[in-house]
Amino acid sequence: MAKLTIEEIQKRQELTEKLKTKVLTVNEGEELKRLLEKEKEQATSLGDIIAVLGIAFLIGLVIAFLADDKK
Protein backbone atom coordinates (compact mmCIF):
# COMPACT_ATOMS: atom_id res chain seq x y z
CA MET A 1 0.00 0.00 0.00
CA ALA A 2 1.48 3.30 -1.09
CA LYS A 3 0.60 6.12 1.29
CA LEU A 4 0.44 9.68 0.08
CA THR A 5 3.26 11.83 1.40
CA ILE A 6 2.57 15.16 3.12
CA GLU A 7 3.66 16.93 -0.08
CA GLU A 8 1.31 14.79 -2.19
CA ILE A 9 -1.60 15.52 0.16
CA GLN A 10 -0.91 19.25 -0.05
CA LYS A 11 -0.61 19.06 -3.84
CA ARG A 12 -3.88 17.09 -4.08
CA GLN A 13 -5.64 19.74 -2.01
CA GLU A 14 -4.19 22.55 -4.14
CA LEU A 15 -5.16 20.84 -7.39
CA THR A 16 -8.65 20.00 -6.09
CA GLU A 17 -9.19 23.70 -5.37
CA LYS A 18 -8.05 24.51 -8.91
CA LEU A 19 -10.52 21.94 -10.23
CA LYS A 20 -13.33 23.59 -8.25
CA THR A 21 -12.52 26.97 -9.82
CA LYS A 22 -11.91 25.44 -13.28
CA VAL A 23 -8.38 26.80 -13.62
CA LEU A 24 -6.70 23.39 -13.75
CA THR A 25 -4.30 22.77 -16.64
CA VAL A 26 -4.23 19.45 -18.49
CA ASN A 27 -0.91 18.52 -16.83
CA GLU A 28 -2.27 19.41 -13.40
CA GLY A 29 -5.40 17.38 -14.14
CA GLU A 30 -3.29 14.34 -15.01
CA GLU A 31 -1.28 14.81 -11.81
CA LEU A 32 -4.47 15.13 -9.74
CA LYS A 33 -5.85 11.96 -11.31
CA ARG A 34 -2.62 10.11 -10.48
CA LEU A 35 -2.73 11.29 -6.86
CA LEU A 36 -6.40 10.36 -6.53
CA GLU A 37 -5.74 6.88 -7.96
CA LYS A 38 -3.00 6.41 -5.36
CA GLU A 39 -5.33 7.62 -2.60
CA LYS A 40 -8.07 5.28 -3.86
CA GLU A 41 -5.68 2.31 -3.68
CA GLN A 42 -4.90 3.20 -0.08
CA ALA A 43 -8.59 3.54 0.85
CA THR A 44 -9.38 0.23 -0.89
CA SER A 45 -6.68 -1.61 1.03
CA LEU A 46 -8.08 -0.19 4.27
CA GLY A 47 -11.61 -1.24 3.32
CA ASP A 48 -12.90 2.35 3.46
CA ILE A 49 -15.73 2.04 0.94
CA ILE A 50 -17.09 5.56 1.53
CA ALA A 51 -13.66 7.08 0.79
CA VAL A 52 -13.29 4.89 -2.32
CA LEU A 53 -16.66 6.10 -3.63
CA GLY A 54 -15.82 9.76 -2.94
CA ILE A 55 -12.42 9.45 -4.58
CA ALA A 56 -13.91 7.64 -7.58
CA PHE A 57 -16.39 10.51 -7.93
CA LEU A 58 -13.53 13.05 -7.90
CA ILE A 59 -11.62 11.01 -10.49
CA GLY A 60 -14.74 11.12 -12.67
CA LEU A 61 -14.86 14.91 -12.32
CA VAL A 62 -11.22 15.19 -13.33
CA ILE A 63 -11.77 12.95 -16.36
CA ALA A 64 -14.82 14.99 -17.38
CA PHE A 65 -12.88 18.24 -16.93
CA LEU A 66 -9.98 16.95 -19.00
CA ALA A 67 -12.28 15.66 -21.74
CA ASP A 68 -14.08 19.00 -21.86
CA ASP A 69 -10.80 20.90 -21.87
CA LYS A 70 -9.51 18.92 -24.87
CA LYS A 71 -12.52 19.89 -27.03
C-alpha positions as CSV (number, residue, x, y, z in Angstrom):
1,M,0.0,0.0,0.0
2,A,1.5,3.3,-1.1
3,K,0.6,6.1,1.3
4,L,0.4,9.7,0.1
5,T,3.3,11.8,1.4
6,I,2.6,15.2,3.1
7,E,3.7,16.9,-0.1
8,E,1.3,14.8,-2.2
9,I,-1.6,15.5,0.2
10,Q,-0.9,19.3,0.0
11,K,-0.6,19.1,-3.8
12,R,-3.9,17.1,-4.1
13,Q,-5.6,19.7,-2.0
14,E,-4.2,22.5,-4.1
15,L,-5.2,20.8,-7.4
16,T,-8.6,20.0,-6.1
17,E,-9.2,23.7,-5.4
18,K,-8.1,24.5,-8.9
19,L,-10.5,21.9,-10.2
20,K,-13.3,23.6,-8.3
21,T,-12.5,27.0,-9.8
22,K,-11.9,25.4,-13.3
23,V,-8.4,26.8,-13.6
24,L,-6.7,23.4,-13.7
25,T,-4.3,22.8,-16.6
26,V,-4.2,19.4,-18.5
27,N,-0.9,18.5,-16.8
28,E,-2.3,19.4,-13.4
29,G,-5.4,17.4,-14.1
30,E,-3.3,14.3,-15.0
31,E,-1.3,14.8,-11.8
32,L,-4.5,15.1,-9.7
33,K,-5.8,12.0,-11.3
34,R,-2.6,10.1,-10.5
35,L,-2.7,11.3,-6.9
36,L,-6.4,10.4,-6.5
37,E,-5.7,6.9,-8.0
38,K,-3.0,6.4,-5.4
39,E,-5.3,7.6,-2.6
40,K,-8.1,5.3,-3.9
41,E,-5.7,2.3,-3.7
42,Q,-4.9,3.2,-0.1
43,A,-8.6,3.5,0.8
44,T,-9.4,0.2,-0.9
45,S,-6.7,-1.6,1.0
46,L,-8.1,-0.2,4.3
47,G,-11.6,-1.2,3.3
48,D,-12.9,2.3,3.5
49,I,-15.7,2.0,0.9
50,I,-17.1,5.6,1.5
51,A,-13.7,7.1,0.8
52,V,-13.3,4.9,-2.3
53,L,-16.7,6.1,-3.6
54,G,-15.8,9.8,-2.9
55,I,-12.4,9.5,-4.6
56,A,-13.9,7.6,-7.6
57,F,-16.4,10.5,-7.9
58,L,-13.5,13.1,-7.9
59,I,-11.6,11.0,-10.5
60,G,-14.7,11.1,-12.7
61,L,-14.9,14.9,-12.3
62,V,-11.2,15.2,-13.3
63,I,-11.8,13.0,-16.4
64,A,-14.8,15.0,-17.4
65,F,-12.9,18.2,-16.9
66,L,-10.0,17.0,-19.0
67,A,-12.3,15.7,-21.7
68,D,-14.1,19.0,-21.9
69,D,-10.8,20.9,-21.9
70,K,-9.5,18.9,-24.9
71,K,-12.5,19.9,-27.0
